[in-house]
């Protein structure tokens, strides 16, 4: 007996759970933190903490990527990193919910996903770091 999530099931799951959802996005250095499947937000230790850096918010939209549905940002996400130090090579997405896995007593910030940036950035050499639309998010396949 097979167990599959069809393309229509993927679309339904994303549309009913993620279409239009606001997410919080941050930057970090995965070459140091090496985030894995069981990590949470507290495991990110290299997020910048100085200068103008601040996490950004964006909204998810749904797209069909060659038959696999994805929830991703539809607009460019820009970080003001003037006067910020450190190196980043990845982004992370924070979502707030009550997680059964962690036994939360209520809604708490959790790490939903991470992704690689196009390159590693020394933030002391950058004033604005832009992440293209369609880069941040996740796909069900």
C-alpha positions as CSV (number, residue, x, y, z in Angstrom):
1,X,0.0,0.0,0.0
2,X,1.5,3.3,-1.0
3,X,1.5,6.5,0.9
4,X,2.0,9.6,-1.2
5,X,1.1,13.3,-1.0
6,X,-0.2,14.2,-4.5
7,X,0.5,17.5,-6.2
8,X,-3.0,18.5,-5.3
9,X,-2.3,17.5,-1.7
10,X,0.8,19.6,-1.7
11,X,-1.1,22.6,-3.1
12,X,-4.0,22.1,-0.5
13,X,-1.5,21.8,2.4
14,X,0.3,25.0,1.4
15,X,-2.8,27.0,0.5
16,X,-4.6,26.2,3.7
17,X,-1.6,26.7,5.9
18,X,0.8,29.2,4.4
19,X,-0.8,31.4,1.7
20,X,-0.4,35.0,2.9
21,X,1.4,34.1,6.2
22,X,3.8,36.6,7.5
23,X,7.3,35.2,8.4
24,X,10.3,36.7,10.2
25,X,13.7,36.3,8.5
26,X,17.2,36.5,9.9
27,X,20.8,36.0,8.8
28,X,23.5,33.8,10.2
29,X,26.7,31.9,9.4
30,X,25.8,28.2,8.8
31,X,29.5,27.3,8.3
32,X,29.8,27.9,12.1
33,X,26.3,27.0,13.4
34,X,25.7,23.9,11.1
35,X,22.0,23.9,11.7
36,X,20.3,20.5,11.2
37,X,16.8,19.0,11.3
38,X,16.4,18.9,15.1
39,X,17.7,22.4,15.8
40,X,15.7,25.4,17.0
41,X,16.2,29.1,17.0
42,X,18.4,29.0,20.2
43,X,20.9,27.0,18.2
44,X,21.6,30.0,15.9
45,X,24.5,31.7,17.6
46,X,26.0,33.8,14.7
47,X,23.1,36.1,14.0
48,X,24.5,39.6,13.9
49,X,23.8,41.6,17.1
50,X,25.3,45.1,16.2
51,X,24.9,47.9,13.8
52,X,21.6,48.5,12.0
53,X,20.9,44.8,11.5
54,X,17.4,43.7,12.4
55,X,15.3,40.7,11.4
56,X,12.8,41.4,8.6
57,X,9.3,40.3,7.9
58,X,7.8,39.2,4.6
59,X,4.7,37.4,3.4
60,X,4.6,33.9,1.8
61,X,2.9,33.3,-1.6
62,X,2.4,30.0,-3.3
63,X,4.0,29.0,-6.6
64,X,4.0,25.8,-8.7
65,X,7.6,24.9,-9.4
66,X,7.4,22.3,-12.1
67,X,4.7,20.3,-10.4
68,X,6.0,20.8,-6.8
69,X,4.3,23.5,-4.7
70,X,6.4,26.0,-2.8
71,X,5.7,28.8,-0.3
72,X,8.1,31.6,-0.8
73,X,8.6,35.3,-0.7
74,X,7.3,37.2,-3.7
75,X,9.3,40.3,-3.0
76,X,12.9,41.2,-2.4
77,X,13.9,41.1,1.3
78,X,16.4,43.9,2.2
79,X,18.5,44.0,5.4
80,X,20.1,47.3,6.4
81,X,23.5,46.1,7.7
82,X,25.3,49.4,7.9
83,X,27.7,49.4,10.9
84,X,27.2,45.6,11.3
85,X,30.0,43.1,11.7
86,X,30.3,39.4,11.2
87,X,30.0,37.0,8.3
88,X,26.7,35.5,7.1
89,X,26.1,32.8,4.4
90,X,22.5,31.7,5.2
91,X,19.1,32.9,6.1
92,X,16.6,31.5,8.6
93,X,12.8,31.7,9.0
94,X,11.2,32.1,12.4
95,X,7.6,31.2,13.0
96,X,5.6,31.5,16.2
97,X,3.4,28.5,17.3
98,X,2.9,25.9,20.0
99,X,5.1,23.0,19.0
100,X,4.2,19.5,20.2
101,X,7.8,18.4,19.6
102,X,9.2,20.8,22.3
103,X,6.3,20.6,24.7
104,X,5.7,24.4,24.6
105,X,3.2,25.7,27.1
106,X,2.1,28.3,24.5
107,X,3.1,30.0,21.3
108,X,6.9,30.4,21.0
109,X,9.3,31.4,18.3
110,X,10.7,28.4,16.5
111,X,13.1,27.8,13.5
112,X,11.0,26.8,10.5
113,X,13.7,26.6,7.8
114,X,17.1,27.8,6.7
115,X,18.6,28.3,3.3
116,X,21.9,29.3,1.7
117,X,22.6,32.8,0.4
118,X,24.2,33.1,-3.0
119,X,27.6,33.7,-1.3
120,X,29.2,34.4,2.1
121,X,29.1,38.1,3.1
122,X,31.4,40.0,5.4
123,X,28.9,42.5,6.7
124,X,31.5,45.1,7.6
125,X,31.8,45.6,3.8
126,X,28.1,45.8,3.0
127,X,25.5,48.5,3.8
128,X,22.4,46.7,2.4
129,X,22.0,43.0,1.8
130,X,19.2,42.0,-0.6
131,X,17.7,38.6,-1.0
132,X,15.9,38.1,-4.2
133,X,12.1,37.3,-4.4
134,X,11.5,33.6,-4.6
135,X,14.6,32.7,-2.6
136,X,13.2,32.4,0.9
137,X,10.7,29.7,1.7
138,X,10.2,26.0,1.3
139,X,8.9,23.4,-1.1
140,X,7.0,20.2,-0.7
141,X,8.0,17.5,-3.2
